[in-house]
Amino acid sequence: MGDEPQWPAQWMRGVLELCVLALVGEHETYGYEIVQRLRTAGFGQVKGGTLYAILLRLEEDGLIDSAWREGAGGPGRKYYLITDAGRAALGARRDNWAAFVATTSELLTTTGTEAR
């Protein structure tokens, strides 16, 4: 547990919604699975309150849908599935993110080199 990265909160706020939308875009999924996938990907432990606020916002924006399902021998789960509008938004946001990362990387690798 001590090896998990501690990303600055501002970075997490900027990218977490996009990452959640991308995970829901892969296949129908539920909250605990999303948290586990984010952790495995290197985002550390994302709190449930943070995740469910993002999922609610994405649903209110019409980018995902949700449905409760019976559990196999356990409690039911709320599953999330991307909508057509969500797929379109995900494509646009991925493109915008890639451009943002390229711009940021360029600036960070070409400025302030004399201070190293």
All heavy atoms as an XYZ file, in Angstrom:
895
protein
N       0.799     -1.197      0.000
C       0.000      0.000      0.000
C       0.846      1.266      0.000
O       0.465      2.259     -0.568
C      -0.932      0.004      1.202
C      -2.353      0.037      0.747
S      -3.526      0.656      1.863
C      -4.783     -0.516      1.490
N       1.992      1.239      0.637
C       2.843      2.399      0.696
C       3.458      2.768     -0.639
O       4.006      3.844     -0.789
N       3.413      1.852     -1.595
C       4.006      2.110     -2.904
C       3.060      2.832     -3.859
O       3.437      3.133     -4.978
C       4.445      0.791     -3.550
C       5.619      0.167     -2.799
O       6.296      0.896     -2.058
O       5.839     -1.040     -2.961
N       1.817      3.053     -3.442
C       0.863      3.724     -4.320
C       1.255      5.181     -4.506
O       1.683      5.852     -3.569
C      -0.553      3.656     -3.737
C      -1.147      2.278     -3.818
C      -2.585      2.246     -3.327
O      -3.099      3.290     -2.895
O      -3.172      1.173     -3.391
N       1.122      5.680     -5.725
C       1.464      7.086     -5.972
C       0.501      8.017     -5.249
O      -0.663      7.681     -5.041
C       1.324      7.225     -7.489
C       0.416      6.122     -7.902
C       0.626      5.002     -6.927
N       1.001      9.147     -4.874
C       0.176     10.189     -4.253
C       0.129     11.371     -5.212
O       0.891     12.320     -5.080
C       0.756     10.597     -2.892
C       0.752      9.484     -1.875
C      -0.645      9.022     -1.529
O      -1.538      9.815     -1.267
N      -0.855      7.716     -1.529
N      -0.717     11.263     -6.223
C      -0.817     12.331     -7.223
C      -1.432     13.566     -6.591
O      -2.306     13.465     -5.741
C      -1.678     11.870     -8.394
C      -1.188     10.631     -9.061
C      -1.837      9.428     -9.107
C       0.031     10.444     -9.778
N      -1.090      8.518     -9.804
C       0.068      9.106    -10.230
C       1.107     11.271    -10.074
C       1.115      8.583    -10.962
C       2.163     10.741    -10.811
C       2.161      9.425    -11.250
N      -0.998     14.741     -7.018
C      -1.631     15.967     -6.512
C      -3.134     15.963     -6.802
O      -3.573     15.515     -7.868
C      -0.929     17.076     -7.296
C       0.404     16.494     -7.670
C       0.124     15.030     -7.925
N      -3.894     16.448     -5.849
C      -5.356     16.450     -5.969
C      -5.818     17.197     -7.219
O      -6.784     16.786     -7.869
C      -5.974     17.070     -4.722
N      -5.117     18.278     -7.581
C      -5.511     19.041     -8.770
C      -5.396     18.180    -10.024
O      -6.210     18.292    -10.930
C      -4.646     20.293     -8.956
C      -4.651     21.245     -7.807
C      -3.506     20.960     -6.845
O      -3.220     19.816     -6.463
N      -2.842     22.017     -6.410
N      -4.378     17.345    -10.105
C      -4.212     16.466    -11.265
C      -5.345     15.454    -11.318
O      -5.902     15.189    -12.380
C      -2.877     15.731    -11.201
C      -1.659     16.587    -11.321
C      -1.603     17.948    -11.407
C      -0.315     16.127    -11.349
N      -0.289     18.355    -11.486
C       0.518     17.256    -11.455
C       0.264     14.871    -11.283
C       1.899     17.169    -11.499
C       1.653     14.771    -11.331
C       2.449     15.913    -11.442
N      -5.656     14.882    -10.166
C      -6.726     13.873    -10.107
C      -8.066     14.480    -10.517
O      -8.814     13.872    -11.278
C      -6.811     13.274     -8.701
C      -5.605     12.438     -8.337
S      -5.438     10.953     -9.343
C      -6.768      9.980     -8.688
N      -8.356     15.672    -10.031
C      -9.624     16.323    -10.406
C      -9.682     16.557    -11.899
O     -10.744     16.467    -12.507
C      -9.777     17.648     -9.653
C     -10.313     17.494     -8.259
C     -10.728     18.831     -7.651
N      -9.613     19.755     -7.479
C      -8.801     19.774     -6.421
N      -8.972     18.917     -5.445
N      -7.826     20.650     -6.342
N      -8.536     16.841    -12.502
C      -8.510     17.140    -13.925
C      -8.679     15.939    -14.831
O      -9.151     16.080    -15.956
N      -8.345     14.753    -14.364
C      -8.321     13.595    -15.257
C      -9.257     12.457    -14.842
O      -9.612     11.623    -15.667
C      -6.874     13.069    -15.406
C      -6.419     12.333    -14.167
C      -6.729     12.205    -16.633
N      -9.687     12.432    -13.611
C     -10.440     11.291    -13.113
C     -11.763     11.075    -13.855
O     -12.113      9.938    -14.187
C     -10.678     11.437    -11.617
C     -10.942     10.162    -10.845
C      -9.888      9.108    -11.110
C     -11.029     10.456     -9.362
N     -12.485     12.128    -14.151
C     -13.757     11.972    -14.857
C     -13.551     11.338    -16.231
O     -14.305     10.452    -16.640
C     -14.471     13.317    -14.997
C     -15.846     13.181    -15.631
C     -16.617     14.478    -15.624
O     -16.896     15.010    -14.529
O     -16.949     14.966    -16.727
N     -12.529     11.773    -16.942
C     -12.224     11.197    -18.248
C     -11.875      9.713    -18.111
O     -12.326      8.882    -18.908
C     -11.073     11.959    -18.910
C     -10.545     11.405    -20.235
C     -11.647     11.325    -21.277
C      -9.389     12.266    -20.728
N     -11.087      9.366    -17.116
C     -10.701      7.970    -16.924
C     -11.903      7.105    -16.559
O     -12.030      5.973    -17.053
C      -9.625      7.867    -15.850
S      -8.054      8.575    -16.379
N     -12.788      7.607    -15.724
C     -14.003      6.857    -15.372
C     -14.864      6.654    -16.613
O     -15.348      5.543    -16.869
C     -14.780      7.566    -14.248
C     -16.165      6.948    -14.056
C     -13.987      7.519    -12.938
N     -15.041      7.688    -17.410
C     -15.823      7.558    -18.640
C     -15.190      6.523    -19.570
O     -15.888      5.700    -20.174
C     -15.953      8.912    -19.338
C     -16.840      8.951    -20.582
C     -18.271      8.515    -20.275
C     -16.822     10.351    -21.193
N     -13.869      6.520    -19.669
C     -13.170      5.545    -20.517
C     -13.392      4.121    -20.012
O     -13.627      3.208    -20.811
C     -11.683      5.870    -20.578
N     -13.349      3.916    -18.703
C     -13.571      2.582    -18.152
C     -15.000      2.107    -18.380
O     -15.219      0.954    -18.747
C     -13.229      2.554    -16.658
C     -11.745      2.683    -16.334
C     -11.534      2.830    -14.836
C     -10.966      1.502    -16.883
N     -15.962      2.990    -18.194
C     -17.355      2.625    -18.462
C     -17.538      2.356    -19.961
O     -18.320      1.493    -20.354
C     -18.332      3.710    -17.967
C     -19.767      3.385    -18.362
C     -18.227      3.875    -16.449
N     -16.760      3.047    -20.786
C     -16.840      2.855    -22.227
C     -16.322      1.507    -22.695
O     -16.662      1.054    -23.790
N     -15.495      0.848    -21.896
C     -14.978     -0.476    -22.270
C     -16.064     -1.545    -22.235
O     -16.165     -2.372    -23.124
C     -13.850     -0.902    -21.329
C     -12.563     -0.193    -21.571
C     -11.455     -0.743    -20.700
O     -11.730     -1.334    -19.625
O     -10.302     -0.574    -21.092
N     -16.820     -1.546    -21.151
C     -17.907     -2.514    -20.988
C     -18.756     -2.104    -19.783
O     -18.329     -1.296    -18.968
C     -17.366     -3.940    -20.796
C     -16.540     -4.109    -19.551
N     -15.187     -3.888    -19.541
C     -16.872     -4.458    -18.291
C     -14.718     -4.104    -18.317
N     -15.730     -4.447    -17.546
N     -19.932     -2.666    -19.713
C     -20.806     -2.405    -18.574
C     -20.062     -2.785    -17.297
O     -19.426     -3.836    -17.229
C     -22.072     -3.243    -18.734
C     -23.141     -2.909    -17.740
C     -24.415     -3.668    -18.025
O     -24.357     -4.909    -18.141
O     -25.453     -3.013    -18.129
N     -20.107     -1.917    -16.301
C     -19.314     -2.134    -15.100
C     -20.020     -1.543    -13.884
O     -21.065     -0.905    -14.011
C     -17.900     -1.532    -15.284
O     -17.078     -1.909    -14.186
C     -17.932     -0.021    -15.435
N     -19.453     -1.742    -12.715
C     -20.028     -1.236    -11.469
C     -18.933     -0.548    -10.652
O     -17.742     -0.666    -10.952
C     -20.705     -2.362    -10.676
C     -19.826     -3.557    -10.420
C     -19.125     -3.678     -9.230
C     -19.691     -4.568    -11.374
C     -18.303     -4.766     -8.992
C     -18.883     -5.665    -11.136
C     -18.196     -5.760     -9.949
O     -17.380     -6.840     -9.713
N     -19.349      0.169     -9.627
C     -18.440      1.028     -8.879
C     -17.192      0.368     -8.342
O     -16.084      0.876     -8.529
N     -17.336     -0.763     -7.664
C     -16.167     -1.410     -7.070
C     -15.167     -1.822     -8.144
O     -13.958     -1.672     -7.967
C     -16.586     -2.622     -6.231
C     -15.418     -3.317     -5.579
C     -14.786     -2.748     -4.470
C     -14.938     -4.527     -6.066
C     -13.702     -3.368     -3.878
C     -13.851     -5.157     -5.477
C     -13.237     -4.575     -4.379
O     -12.162     -5.196     -3.800
N     -15.665     -2.315     -9.268
C     -14.765     -2.706    -10.359
C     -14.020     -1.485    -10.903
O     -12.824     -1.562    -11.195
C     -15.539     -3.381    -11.490
C     -14.639     -3.843    -12.620
C     -15.374     -4.518    -13.764
O     -16.537     -4.152    -14.035
O     -14.772     -5.400    -14.380
N     -14.695     -0.355    -11.012
C     -14.042      0.870    -11.485
C     -12.935      1.282    -10.521
O     -11.817      1.602    -10.946
C     -15.076      2.006    -11.674
C     -16.061      1.650    -12.791
C     -14.377      3.330    -11.973
C     -17.263      2.574    -12.875
N     -13.211      1.262     -9.234
C     -12.210      1.611     -8.226
C     -10.999      0.689     -8.345
O      -9.844      1.147     -8.302
C     -12.813      1.548     -6.800
C     -11.728      1.577     -5.729
C     -13.790      2.685     -6.580
N     -11.241     -0.602     -8.507
C     -10.137     -1.560     -8.629
C      -9.326     -1.311     -9.897
O      -8.101     -1.368     -9.871
C     -10.670     -2.999     -8.611
C     -11.233     -3.410     -7.270
C     -10.226     -3.251     -6.148
O     -10.317     -2.336     -5.347
N      -9.252     -4.117     -6.085
N      -9.987     -1.034    -10.997
C      -9.281     -0.768    -12.256
C      -8.437      0.496    -12.148
O      -7.310      0.540    -12.642
C     -10.275     -0.624    -13.408
C     -11.069     -1.867    -13.764
C     -10.343     -2.866    -14.636
N      -9.662     -2.322    -15.780
C     -10.229     -2.016    -16.950
N     -11.520     -2.195    -17.138
N      -9.504     -1.530    -17.946
N      -8.967      1.531    -11.510
C      -8.204      2.765    -11.321
C      -6.976      2.509    -10.452
O      -5.878      2.984    -10.757
C      -9.080      3.855    -10.697
C     -10.160      4.437    -11.600
C     -11.146      5.269    -10.786
C      -9.553      5.268    -12.724
N      -7.154      1.731     -9.413
C      -6.035      1.419     -8.519
C      -4.963      0.621     -9.255
O      -3.778      0.925     -9.160
C      -6.541      0.649     -7.307
C      -5.485      0.445     -6.271
C      -6.058     -0.161     -5.035
N      -5.045     -0.188     -3.996
C      -5.258     -0.661     -2.806
N      -6.442     -1.123     -2.468
N      -4.293     -0.659     -1.932
N      -5.381     -0.386    -10.002
C      -4.446     -1.208    -10.776
C      -3.707     -0.362    -11.809
O      -2.526     -0.593    -12.079
C      -5.206     -2.359    -11.470
O      -5.817     -3.169    -10.462
C      -4.285     -3.219    -12.310
N      -4.393      0.630    -12.374
C      -3.777      1.492    -13.388
C      -2.770      2.473    -12.784
O      -2.027      3.108    -13.518
C      -4.863      2.254    -14.146
N      -2.756      2.598    -11.450
C      -1.777      3.469    -10.813
C      -2.327      4.764    -10.237
O      -1.565      5.660     -9.902
N      -3.650      4.862    -10.105
C      -4.252      6.077     -9.560
C      -4.386      6.056     -8.047
O      -4.892      7.002     -7.463
C      -5.641      6.309    -10.181
C      -5.562      6.826    -11.583
C      -5.540      5.950    -12.660
C      -5.492      8.173    -11.833
C      -5.450      6.419    -13.953
C      -5.408      8.656    -13.133
C      -5.382      7.769    -14.191
N      -3.953      4.987     -7.408
C      -4.101      4.890     -5.964
C      -5.542      4.560     -5.603
O      -6.329      4.135     -6.447
N      -5.865      4.748     -4.336
C      -7.198      4.422     -3.846
C      -8.131      5.616     -4.052
O      -7.963      6.643     -3.412
C      -7.153      4.045     -2.362
C      -8.465      3.575     -1.814
C      -8.945      2.280     -2.462
O      -8.163      1.378     -2.720
N     -10.227      2.203     -2.743
N      -9.075      5.473     -4.964
C     -10.083      6.506     -5.207
C     -11.253      6.236     -4.272
O     -11.781      5.120     -4.240
C     -10.541      6.506     -6.686
C     -11.661      7.501     -6.896
C      -9.359      6.797     -7.595
N     -11.639      7.215     -3.508
C     -12.717      7.049     -2.534
C     -14.066      6.924     -3.231
O     -14.302      7.527     -4.273
C     -12.730      8.227     -1.559
C     -11.490      8.278     -0.701
C     -11.523      9.437      0.248
C     -10.228      9.442      1.051
N     -10.106     10.624      1.870
N     -14.936      6.147     -2.614
C     -16.271      5.929     -3.157
C     -17.041      7.221     -3.359
O     -17.707      7.392     -4.375
N     -16.932      8.136     -2.410
C     -17.645      9.400     -2.541
C     -17.211     10.183     -3.763
O     -18.019     10.814     -4.435
N     -15.927     10.125     -4.058
C     -15.397     10.796     -5.246
C     -15.915     10.121     -6.506
O     -16.401     10.776     -7.426
C     -13.850     10.766     -5.230
O     -13.393     11.450     -4.064
C     -13.269     11.405     -6.480
N     -15.819      8.787     -6.551
C     -16.252      8.042     -7.730
C     -17.743      8.227     -7.991
O     -18.151      8.513     -9.120
C     -15.946      6.554     -7.569
C     -16.498      5.680     -8.704
C     -15.825      6.020    -10.027
C     -16.361      4.222     -8.364
N     -18.567      8.072     -6.962
C     -20.017      8.129     -7.189
C     -20.487      9.525     -7.553
O     -21.449      9.676     -8.298
C     -20.770      7.514     -6.011
C     -20.565      6.014     -6.000
C     -19.725      5.407     -5.076
C     -21.162      5.217     -6.975
C     -19.502      4.040     -5.105
C     -20.949      3.848     -7.012
C     -20.122      3.273     -6.076
O     -19.892      1.909     -6.116
N     -19.783     10.545     -7.103
C     -20.106     11.913     -7.537
C     -19.816     12.065     -9.033
O     -20.596     12.683     -9.768
C     -19.315     12.935     -6.739
N     -18.720     11.486     -9.492
C     -18.378     11.525    -10.926
C     -19.408     10.751    -11.731
O     -19.893     11.234    -12.760
C     -16.960     10.969    -11.154
C     -15.909     11.938    -10.611
C     -16.721     10.685    -12.645
C     -14.511     11.372    -10.564
N     -19.751      9.542    -11.276
C     -20.737      8.732    -11.997
C     -22.088      9.446    -12.076
O     -22.736      9.439    -13.127
C     -20.884      7.365    -11.330
C     -19.686      6.426    -11.499
C     -19.802      5.236    -10.542
C     -19.561      5.961    -12.943
N     -22.499     10.081    -11.000
C     -23.760     10.824    -11.000
C     -23.706     11.973    -11.998
O     -24.644     12.189    -12.769
C     -24.067     11.349     -9.595
C     -25.346     12.163     -9.453
C     -26.568     11.333     -9.826
C     -25.475     12.692     -8.027
N     -22.602     12.711    -12.017
C     -22.445     13.825    -12.947
C     -22.474     13.330    -14.399
O     -23.134     13.912    -15.259
C     -21.144     14.577    -12.646
C     -21.009     15.897    -13.342
C     -19.881     16.758    -12.772
N     -18.611     16.089    -12.581
C     -18.087     15.780    -11.375
N     -18.738     16.073    -10.269
N     -16.910     15.183    -11.297
N     -21.779     12.237    -14.684
C     -21.782     11.676    -16.038
C     -23.185     11.225    -16.441
O     -23.597     11.409    -17.591
C     -20.801     10.498    -16.129
C     -19.320     10.855    -16.041
C     -18.476      9.590    -15.911
C     -18.875     11.678    -17.248
N     -23.915     10.669    -15.486
C     -25.288     10.227    -15.772
C     -26.205     11.430    -15.997
O     -27.004     11.442    -16.938
C     -25.800      9.351    -14.634
C     -27.082      8.637    -14.997
C     -27.443      7.546    -14.009
O     -26.847      7.450    -12.919
O     -28.359      6.773    -14.350
N     -26.077     12.440    -15.173
C     -26.894     13.647    -15.343
C     -26.604     14.341    -16.669
O     -27.497     14.948    -17.258
C     -26.649     14.616    -14.181
C     -27.273     14.153    -12.883
C     -26.919     15.030    -11.695
O     -25.982     15.858    -11.794
O     -27.576     14.864    -10.654
N     -25.371     14.218    -17.144
C     -24.981     14.810    -18.431
C     -25.382     13.938    -19.622
O     -25.113     14.294    -20.768
C     -23.472     15.070    -18.469
C     -23.052     16.196    -17.536
O     -23.916     16.963    -17.065
O     -21.828     16.315    -17.267
N     -25.985     12.779    -19.355
C     -26.436     11.889    -20.416
C     -25.325     11.085    -21.073
O     -25.511     10.529    -22.155
N     -24.159     10.986    -20.404
C     -23.022     10.278    -20.988
C     -22.981      8.808    -20.605
O     -22.357      7.996    -21.297
C     -21.717     10.968    -20.595
C     -21.633     12.457    -20.973
C     -20.296     13.034    -20.551
C     -21.887     12.660    -22.454
N     -23.647      8.463    -19.499
C     -23.779      7.067    -19.087
C     -25.202      6.831    -18.594
O     -25.910      7.768    -18.226
C     -22.760      6.667    -17.991
C     -22.996      7.456    -16.704
C     -21.331      6.818    -18.481
C     -22.145      6.978    -15.522
N     -25.601      5.572    -18.602
C     -26.866      5.129    -18.007
C     -26.531      4.156    -16.898
O     -25.433      3.586    -16.870
C     -27.743      4.412    -19.040
C     -28.442      5.370    -19.986
O     -28.778      6.501    -19.562
O     -28.650      4.983    -21.141
N     -27.492      3.914    -16.002
C     -27.274      2.951    -14.932
C     -28.523      2.112    -14.721
O     -29.624      2.523    -15.081
C     -26.899      3.668    -13.631
O     -27.991      4.431    -13.160
N     -28.316      0.938    -14.139
C     -29.423      0.042    -13.809
C     -29.006     -0.851    -12.653
O     -27.864     -1.312    -12.610
C     -29.797     -0.803    -15.018
N     -29.928     -1.080    -11.734
C     -29.671     -1.994    -10.620
C     -29.899     -3.416    -11.090
O     -30.835     -3.695    -11.844
C     -30.605     -1.696     -9.455
C     -30.161     -0.522     -8.657
C     -30.612      0.754     -8.761
C     -29.167     -0.512     -7.636
N     -29.952      1.557     -7.871
C     -29.064      0.809     -7.157
C     -28.348     -1.503     -7.082
C     -28.174      1.163     -6.153
C     -27.467     -1.148     -6.079
C     -27.382      0.182     -5.616
N     -29.046     -4.321    -10.668
C     -29.165     -5.742    -11.009
C     -29.066     -6.568     -9.733
O     -28.312     -6.235     -8.823
C     -28.043     -6.171    -11.948
C     -27.990     -5.413    -13.217
C     -28.517     -6.250    -14.378
N     -28.705     -5.416    -15.552
C     -27.713     -4.958    -16.311
N     -26.473     -5.254    -16.023
N     -27.987     -4.202    -17.361
N     -29.788     -7.669     -9.724
C     -29.706     -8.626     -8.613
C     -28.289     -9.180     -8.531
O     -27.657     -9.421     -9.562
C     -30.676     -9.787     -8.841
C     -32.129     -9.384     -8.809
C     -32.624     -9.112     -7.399
O     -32.139     -9.778     -6.459
O     -33.482     -8.228     -7.254
N     -27.829     -9.403     -7.337
C     -26.520    -10.020     -7.149
C     -26.646    -11.532     -7.134
O     -27.670    -12.072     -6.747
N     -25.628    -12.228     -7.574
C     -25.609    -13.690     -7.532
C     -25.224    -14.123     -6.122
O     -24.044    -14.254     -5.804
C     -24.637    -14.238     -8.559
N     -26.208    -14.282     -5.267
C     -25.932    -14.706     -3.898
C     -25.520    -13.573     -2.986
O     -25.108    -13.810     -1.857
N     -25.601    -12.353     -3.440
C     -25.219    -11.208     -2.621
C     -26.111    -10.021     -2.936
O     -27.111    -10.159     -3.631
N     -25.725     -8.864     -2.446
C     -26.541     -7.675     -2.705
C     -26.499     -7.285     -4.181
O     -25.567     -7.640     -4.908
C     -25.884     -6.593     -1.841
C     -24.488     -7.067     -1.630
C     -24.525     -8.567     -1.669
N     -27.509     -6.547     -4.601
C     -27.550     -6.056     -5.974
C     -26.462     -5.027     -6.215
O     -25.854     -4.502     -5.276
N     -26.219     -4.769     -7.476
C     -25.210     -3.779     -7.869
C     -25.816     -2.836     -8.885
O     -26.650     -3.222     -9.693
C     -24.013     -4.460     -8.532
C     -23.151     -5.250     -7.621
C     -21.957     -5.764     -8.382
N     -21.067     -6.460     -7.476
C     -20.371     -7.523     -7.788
N     -20.440     -8.026     -9.005
N     -19.592     -8.089     -6.914
N     -25.305     -1.624     -8.857
C     -25.681     -0.645     -9.866
C     -24.625     -0.703    -10.968
O     -23.451     -0.457    -10.721
C     -25.754      0.757     -9.260
C     -26.405      1.775    -10.162
C     -26.607      3.087     -9.423
C     -27.440      4.046    -10.226
N     -27.664      5.304     -9.497
N     -25.069     -1.050    -12.167
C     -24.170     -1.156    -13.312
C     -24.263      0.097    -14.166
O     -25.340      0.701    -14.279
C     -24.529     -2.383    -14.164
C     -24.041     -3.668    -13.572
C     -24.755     -4.313    -12.569
C     -22.846     -4.239    -13.999
C     -24.299     -5.495    -12.014
C     -22.379     -5.415    -13.448
C     -23.111     -6.040    -12.455
O     -22.646     -7.207    -11.910
N     -23.151      0.452    -14.771
C     -23.062      1.646    -15.607
C     -22.672      1.250    -17.024
O     -21.834      0.383    -17.224
C     -22.031      2.618    -15.024
C     -22.404      3.072    -13.638
C     -21.961      2.375    -12.521
C     -23.224      4.178    -13.453
C     -22.324      2.779    -11.245
C     -23.591      4.582    -12.173
C     -23.135      3.878    -11.081
O     -23.503      4.274     -9.826
N     -23.290      1.921    -17.987
C     -23.045      1.661    -19.403
C     -22.974      2.991    -20.137
O     -23.784      3.896    -19.883
C     -24.192      0.811    -19.970
C     -24.094      0.389    -21.426
C     -22.924     -0.568    -21.629
C     -25.392     -0.286    -21.858
N     -22.035      3.132    -21.040
C     -21.867      4.382    -21.784
C     -23.004      4.539    -22.804
O     -23.503      3.549    -23.344
C     -20.474      4.432    -22.454
C     -20.122      5.867    -22.868
C     -20.392      3.457    -23.623
C     -18.649      6.058    -23.188
N     -23.412      5.759    -23.036
C     -24.437      6.058    -24.048
C     -23.752      6.465    -25.350
O     -22.532      6.652    -25.386
C     -25.337      7.213    -23.575
O     -24.531      8.395    -23.451
C     -26.028      6.904    -22.244
N     -24.543      6.636    -26.399
C     -23.979      7.119    -27.663
C     -23.356      8.504    -27.480
O     -22.271      8.780    -27.991
C     -25.048      7.154    -28.756
C     -25.462      5.757    -29.210
O     -24.699      4.792    -28.967
O     -26.554      5.633    -29.801
N     -24.045      9.358    -26.717
C     -23.492     10.690    -26.444
C     -22.193     10.570    -25.647
O     -21.251     11.338    -25.850
C     -24.512     11.537    -25.680
N     -22.130      9.594    -24.760
C     -20.923      9.369    -23.971
C     -19.757      8.922    -24.841
O     -18.626      9.352    -24.638
N     -20.040      8.066    -25.818
C     -18.976      7.628    -26.748
C     -18.426      8.805    -27.544
O     -17.218      8.928    -27.721
C     -19.500      6.572    -27.709
C     -19.585      5.238    -27.091
C     -19.461      4.106    -28.065
N     -19.807      2.892    -27.371
C     -19.049      2.299    -26.459
N     -17.894      2.806    -26.158
N     -19.436      1.199    -25.861
N     -19.316      9.657    -28.018
C     -18.883     10.837    -28.772
C     -18.058     11.755    -27.873
O     -16.994     12.250    -28.272
C     -20.085     11.572    -29.344
N     -18.534     11.983    -26.651
C     -17.811     12.840    -25.709
C     -16.466     12.235    -25.347
O     -15.456     12.949    -25.250
C     -18.645     13.063    -24.448
N     -16.422     10.918    -25.170
C     -15.168     10.250    -24.835
C     -14.144     10.431    -25.948
O     -12.986     10.761    -25.681
C     -15.405      8.761    -24.570
C     -14.171      7.917    -24.261
C     -13.407      8.466    -23.051
C     -14.594      6.469    -24.035
N     -14.556     10.281    -27.184
C     -13.635     10.477    -28.308
C     -13.086     11.888    -28.346
O     -11.873     12.095    -28.493
N     -13.963     12.872    -28.190
C     -13.528     14.272    -28.210
C     -12.615     14.582    -27.027
O     -11.593     15.253    -27.175
C     -14.747     15.196    -28.204
N     -12.983     14.083    -25.848
C     -12.178     14.353    -24.650
C     -10.813     13.673    -24.720
O      -9.821     14.229    -24.257
C     -12.934     13.924    -23.392
C     -14.133     14.810    -23.118
C     -14.907     14.351    -21.920
N     -16.116     15.147    -21.741
C     -16.919     15.053    -20.698
N     -16.647     14.195    -19.717
N     -17.992     15.803    -20.618
N     -10.767     12.473    -25.289
C      -9.466     11.805    -25.464
C      -8.562     12.634    -26.369
O      -7.378     12.807    -26.088
C      -9.660     10.419    -26.081
C      -9.982      9.350    -25.110
C     -10.047      8.008    -25.812
N     -10.148      6.952    -24.835
C     -10.808      5.833    -25.021
N     -11.438      5.615    -26.166
N     -10.834      4.916    -24.088
N      -9.122     13.122    -27.474
C      -8.337     13.951    -28.392
C      -7.848     15.221    -27.697
O      -6.682     15.606    -27.836
C      -9.161     14.322    -29.626
C      -9.449     13.126    -30.526
O      -8.807     12.065    -30.364
O     -10.341     13.256    -31.386
N      -8.741     15.876    -26.958
C      -8.367     17.096    -26.238
C      -7.304     16.805    -25.186
O      -6.366     17.584    -25.008
C      -9.587     17.739    -25.587
C     -10.497     18.394    -26.592
O     -10.094     18.723    -27.706
N     -11.748     18.579    -26.221
N      -7.446     15.680    -24.477
C      -6.461     15.324    -23.450
C      -5.098     15.082    -24.083
O      -4.078     15.542    -23.567
C      -6.920     14.099    -22.663
C      -5.931     13.737    -21.607
C      -5.042     12.717    -21.626
C      -5.701     14.442    -20.389
N      -4.272     12.734    -20.493
C      -4.655     13.779    -19.709
C      -6.276     15.562    -19.794
C      -4.175     14.202    -18.474
C      -5.795     15.981    -18.563
C      -4.758     15.316    -17.920
N      -5.066     14.358    -25.192
C      -3.789     14.081    -25.870
C      -3.110     15.380    -26.296
O      -1.896     15.537    -26.132
C      -4.015     13.168    -27.073
N      -3.888     16.317    -26.806
C      -3.322     17.606    -27.209
C      -2.805     18.373    -25.988
O      -1.726     18.978    -26.028
C      -4.359     18.433    -27.966
N      -3.548     18.334    -24.894
C      -3.152     19.009    -23.665
C      -1.851     18.420    -23.113
O      -0.926     19.144    -22.738
C      -4.269     18.909    -22.630
C      -3.936     19.536    -21.314
C      -3.949     20.913    -21.161
C      -3.609     18.748    -20.221
C      -3.643     21.496    -19.943
C      -3.285     19.322    -19.001
C      -3.309     20.700    -18.858
N      -1.767     17.092    -23.082
C      -0.564     16.414    -22.586
C       0.638     16.764    -23.469
O       1.730     17.046    -22.964
C      -0.780     14.891    -22.504
C       0.535     14.155    -22.275
C      -1.772     14.566    -21.398
N       0.452     16.760    -24.780
C       1.550     17.098    -25.692
C       2.016     18.534    -25.468
O       3.220     18.805    -25.415
C       1.117     16.895    -27.143
N       1.077     19.445    -25.317
C       1.414     20.849    -25.085
C       2.160     21.015    -23.761
O       3.189     21.697    -23.697
C       0.138     21.712    -25.085
O      -0.495     21.582    -26.359
C       0.433     23.165    -24.803
N       1.656     20.375    -22.726
C       2.287     20.458    -21.405
C       3.684     19.849    -21.427
O       4.645     20.435    -20.908
C       1.415     19.752    -20.354
O       0.108     20.321    -20.379
C       1.997     19.887    -18.965
N       3.809     18.669    -22.041
C       5.107     18.007    -22.123
C       6.116     18.856    -22.875
O       7.277     18.971    -22.467
C       4.968     16.642    -22.801
O       4.225     15.779    -21.986
N       5.674     19.460    -23.950
C       6.564     20.320    -24.737
C       7.063     21.487    -23.890
O       8.253     21.785    -23.853
C       5.846     20.823    -25.988
C       6.635     21.803    -26.827
C       7.862     21.187    -27.499
O       7.914     19.950    -27.653
O       8.777     21.947    -27.862
N       6.161     22.127    -23.195
C       6.553     23.261    -22.365
C       7.498     22.827    -21.258
O       8.516     23.480    -21.003
C       5.319     23.937    -21.751
C       5.691     25.125    -20.872
C       5.216     26.412    -21.506
C       5.170     24.937    -19.490
N       7.197     21.719    -20.597
C       8.014     21.280    -19.471
C       9.380     20.760    -19.881
O      10.324     20.811    -19.082
C       7.276     20.208    -18.664
C       6.022     20.709    -17.943
C       5.305     19.541    -17.267
C       6.342     21.802    -16.932
N       9.528     20.298    -21.112
C      10.831     19.790    -21.548
C      11.672     20.843    -22.236
O      12.870     20.641    -22.425
C      10.675     18.573    -22.477
O       9.892     18.936    -23.600
C      10.039     17.404    -21.757
N      11.088     21.973    -22.590
C      11.851     22.993    -23.310
C      12.070     24.264    -22.505
O      12.796     25.141    -22.958
C      11.154     23.372    -24.639
O       9.869     23.905    -24.352
C      11.048     22.172    -25.558
N      11.468     24.375    -21.350
C      11.659     25.583    -20.533
C      12.340     25.236    -19.217
O      12.193     24.124    -18.709
C      10.317     26.272    -20.211
O       9.489     25.346    -19.515
C       9.620     26.748    -21.459
N      13.062     26.156    -18.711
C      13.699     25.988    -17.405
C      14.831     24.999    -17.358
O      15.225     24.563    -16.289
N      15.352     24.634    -18.524
C      16.432     23.650    -18.531
C      17.707     24.192    -17.895
O      18.524     23.417    -17.399
C      16.722     23.167    -19.969
O      16.996     24.292    -20.789
C      15.564     22.371    -20.504
N      17.878     25.501    -17.883
C      19.090     26.070    -17.283
C      19.093     25.919    -15.762
O      20.140     25.995    -15.144
C      19.260     27.552    -17.675
C      18.159     28.478    -17.155
C      16.893     28.489    -17.998
O      16.884     27.923    -19.102
O      15.892     29.085    -17.545
N      17.938     25.676    -15.167
C      17.862     25.525    -13.719
C      18.235     24.115    -13.267
O      18.410     23.868    -12.097
C      16.449     25.858    -13.221
N      18.378     23.193    -14.190
C      18.689     21.791    -13.819
C      20.093     21.637    -13.415
O      21.081     21.810    -13.772
C      18.365     20.867    -14.990
C      16.886     20.726    -15.162
C      16.632     19.691    -16.223
N      15.218     19.783    -16.590
C      14.715     19.203    -17.638
N      15.453     18.504    -18.435
N      13.447     19.304    -17.899
